[in-house]
Amino acid sequence: MLKNLFKFEFNNYWRNIDKNILFGFFILFFLGIFFSFSSTSSLAGERLNKTYYFFFSKHLIFTVLAFFIMFIFSALETSILKKIIVPFFILFFILLILVPIIGVEVKGAKRWLNFYFFRLQPIELLKPFFILATVRILTLNKLENSQIKYLFSFLLLTSVIILLIEQPDLGQSILLIGTWIATVFVSGVSIIYIFSFFIIFIILISALLFLMPEKFGYIINRLITFLDPSKGDNFQSLKALDAIKQGGLKGQGMGEGILKYNVPEAHTDYIIAIISEEYGSIISILIITIFLYIAFRIIKICILQKDEFLKLSLCGLSSLLIFQTFIHIGVNTSLLPTTGMTLPFLSYGGSSLIGSAILAGIILNYTKIKLDVDE
């Protein structure tokens, strides 16, 4: 009886899920495991005096956990998923508040909470729920004909950004701002409102830089270094760009890259440069194509979606996925200032993998509605 019930539920899940998006996420998870083995094994054994599979085994464990989390979120009833948005957002927001108080400082940044078995970066888990909470505000029936909903969503954004600036975390701040703008723009907000909020935000950031230069001056330093490399330390960006050039189209070969030895945390912040160096730009282009194809499938379903909440949620979540991907690539190719942004699904890091899994699970959940219309 139980076996038949499980079989029925699985068949129902398999029939409704968007298999193209599911396989896209599965491929990215698999590539993340493969490239983690390639980029961390020799580093752990030769440079850090750990077992060769130290980082790889941790990445594998977190990938299995992430895949399970993705499945859970994708299999939930959509109505139930809508109800848990606010509680999950509040939970992760509280964890983000705790970071400046009891967080662990690493290389001048306090972004992690130290649990016994692992370190958690709350913002990675908060991001998808921030988008959903923003959409919940924008689609409230009580505020349907009121422009104040945009002010409430802006205040929500500001509260998260203030906590991120305190850490400090410029990359995640830029990511959330860009995603918020994309979400409210799709919702039909006037361009005037977007420019007004943007000007207010610029004024606030400028005030912080002026009043607390010792804490936030690094932002100006990074911008100056980006615009004029001779006026600052751009060692990491130059090494990443050189690695991509050295890799060419076909790459240097598995394990033959040197970027992972020269740049700290390259297996997280510069994974696409490592991939390009060892496997060539062709593989990097293939990875980018997978991300773009997933976004294309989401947008295709989004256009046909009549539920305003699901439509805006999918737009916001796909924007979050694509923006983070291209910010990571932009930093690796010296098109953007250094931000420390991970590449979803592929970069090493438990928090990043779990956050990506939550994002993927919610997308799969929201795209399994009436798939027959576009098949």
ChimeraX attribute file (.defattr): number of C-alpha atoms within 10 A of each C-alpha:
attribute: neighborCount
match mode: 1-to-1
recipient: residues
	/A:1	6
	/A:2	7
	/A:3	8
	/A:4	9
	/A:5	10
	/A:6	11
	/A:7	12
	/A:8	12
	/A:9	13
	/A:10	13
	/A:11	11
	/A:12	12
	/A:13	16
	/A:14	13
	/A:15	13
	/A:16	18
	/A:17	20
	/A:18	24
	/A:19	13
	/A:20	12
	/A:21	22
	/A:22	18
	/A:23	13
	/A:24	15
	/A:25	24
	/A:26	15
	/A:27	15
	/A:28	17
	/A:29	23
	/A:30	15
	/A:31	16
	/A:32	23
	/A:33	23
	/A:34	14
	/A:35	24
	/A:36	24
	/A:37	20
	/A:38	20
	/A:39	28
	/A:40	23
	/A:41	20
	/A:42	18
	/A:43	22
	/A:44	17
	/A:45	15
	/A:46	12
	/A:47	9
	/A:48	11
	/A:49	10
	/A:50	14
	/A:51	15
	/A:52	17
	/A:53	18
	/A:54	17
	/A:55	21
	/A:56	22
	/A:57	16
	/A:58	14
	/A:59	23
	/A:60	21
	/A:61	13
	/A:62	20
	/A:63	24
	/A:64	15
	/A:65	16
	/A:66	25
	/A:67	21
	/A:68	16
	/A:69	20
	/A:70	25
	/A:71	19
	/A:72	15
	/A:73	22
	/A:74	26
	/A:75	22
	/A:76	15
	/A:77	11
	/A:78	16
	/A:79	8
	/A:80	10
	/A:81	16
	/A:82	16
	/A:83	10
	/A:84	11
	/A:85	17
	/A:86	15
	/A:87	12
	/A:88	16
	/A:89	20
	/A:90	15
	/A:91	13
	/A:92	20
	/A:93	21
	/A:94	13
	/A:95	21
	/A:96	25
	/A:97	17
	/A:98	16
	/A:99	24
	/A:100	20
	/A:101	10
	/A:102	13
	/A:103	21
	/A:104	17
	/A:105	15
	/A:106	9
	/A:107	5
	/A:108	9
	/A:109	14
	/A:110	20
	/A:111	25
	/A:112	24
	/A:113	21
	/A:114	15
	/A:115	8
	/A:116	6
	/A:117	6
	/A:118	11
	/A:119	16
	/A:120	22
	/A:121	24
	/A:122	23
	/A:123	26
	/A:124	22
	/A:125	26
	/A:126	22
	/A:127	25
	/A:128	26
	/A:129	27
	/A:130	27
	/A:131	26
	/A:132	24
	/A:133	22
	/A:134	24
	/A:135	26
	/A:136	20
	/A:137	20
	/A:138	26
	/A:139	17
	/A:140	13
	/A:141	10
	/A:142	9
	/A:143	13
	/A:144	12
	/A:145	9
	/A:146	11
	/A:147	13
	/A:148	13
	/A:149	21
	/A:150	20
	/A:151	14
	/A:152	14
	/A:153	21
	/A:154	20
	/A:155	13
	/A:156	15
	/A:157	18
	/A:158	16
	/A:159	13
	/A:160	19
	/A:161	21
	/A:162	15
	/A:163	20
	/A:164	22
	/A:165	17
	/A:166	17
	/A:167	20
	/A:168	21
	/A:169	21
	/A:170	19
	/A:171	19
	/A:172	22
	/A:173	21
	/A:174	16
	/A:175	19
	/A:176	22
	/A:177	18
	/A:178	16
	/A:179	24
	/A:180	22
	/A:181	19
	/A:182	17
	/A:183	26
	/A:184	24
	/A:185	15
	/A:186	13
	/A:187	18
	/A:188	8
	/A:189	15
	/A:190	11
	/A:191	11
	/A:192	9
	/A:193	15
	/A:194	17
	/A:195	12
	/A:196	11
	/A:197	17
	/A:198	15
	/A:199	12
	/A:200	12
	/A:201	16
	/A:202	12
	/A:203	12
	/A:204	14
	/A:205	15
	/A:206	13
	/A:207	12
	/A:208	15
	/A:209	17
	/A:210	12
	/A:211	11
	/A:212	11
	/A:213	13
	/A:214	9
	/A:215	14
	/A:216	19
	/A:217	13
	/A:218	14
	/A:219	18
	/A:220	12
	/A:221	14
	/A:222	20
	/A:223	15
	/A:224	15
	/A:225	17
	/A:226	20
	/A:227	13
	/A:228	11
	/A:229	15
	/A:230	10
	/A:231	12
	/A:232	14
	/A:233	13
	/A:234	17
	/A:235	11
	/A:236	20
	/A:237	23
	/A:238	15
	/A:239	20
	/A:240	28
	/A:241	21
	/A:242	16
	/A:243	26
	/A:244	26
	/A:245	17
	/A:246	17
	/A:247	24
	/A:248	16
	/A:249	18
	/A:250	15
	/A:251	23
	/A:252	19
	/A:253	14
	/A:254	13
	/A:255	20
	/A:256	16
	/A:257	23
	/A:258	17
	/A:259	24
	/A:260	24
	/A:261	16
	/A:262	13
	/A:263	16
	/A:264	12
	/A:265	15
	/A:266	23
	/A:267	28
	/A:268	23
	/A:269	24
	/A:270	29
	/A:271	27
	/A:272	30
	/A:273	32
	/A:274	30
	/A:275	28
	/A:276	28
	/A:277	31
	/A:278	28
	/A:279	24
	/A:280	23
	/A:281	21
	/A:282	16
	/A:283	17
	/A:284	20
	/A:285	14
	/A:286	11
	/A:287	19
	/A:288	16
	/A:289	12
	/A:290	18
	/A:291	21
	/A:292	16
	/A:293	15
	/A:294	21
	/A:295	20
	/A:296	14
	/A:297	16
	/A:298	22
	/A:299	18
	/A:300	13
	/A:301	21
	/A:302	20
	/A:303	11
	/A:304	13
	/A:305	20
	/A:306	9
	/A:307	10
	/A:308	14
	/A:309	20
	/A:310	23
	/A:311	22
	/A:312	26
	/A:313	25
	/A:314	28
	/A:315	25
	/A:316	25
	/A:317	25
	/A:318	25
	/A:319	23
	/A:320	23
	/A:321	22
	/A:322	20
	/A:323	17
	/A:324	23
	/A:325	19
	/A:326	17
	/A:327	24
	/A:328	27
	/A:329	23
	/A:330	16
	/A:331	23
	/A:332	30
	/A:333	22
	/A:334	16
	/A:335	15
	/A:336	18
	/A:337	21
	/A:338	23
	/A:339	20
	/A:340	19
	/A:341	25
	/A:342	27
	/A:343	26
	/A:344	26
	/A:345	25
	/A:346	26
	/A:347	26
	/A:348	30
	/A:349	21
	/A:350	22
	/A:351	20
	/A:352	26
	/A:353	28
	/A:354	25
	/A:355	25
	/A:356	26
	/A:357	28
	/A:358	27
	/A:359	26
	/A:360	28
	/A:361	25
	/A:362	26
	/A:363	26
	/A:364	25
	/A:365	25
	/A:366	26
	/A:367	25
	/A:368	20
	/A:369	16
	/A:370	15
	/A:371	15
	/A:372	10
	/A:373	9
	/A:374	9
	/A:375	6
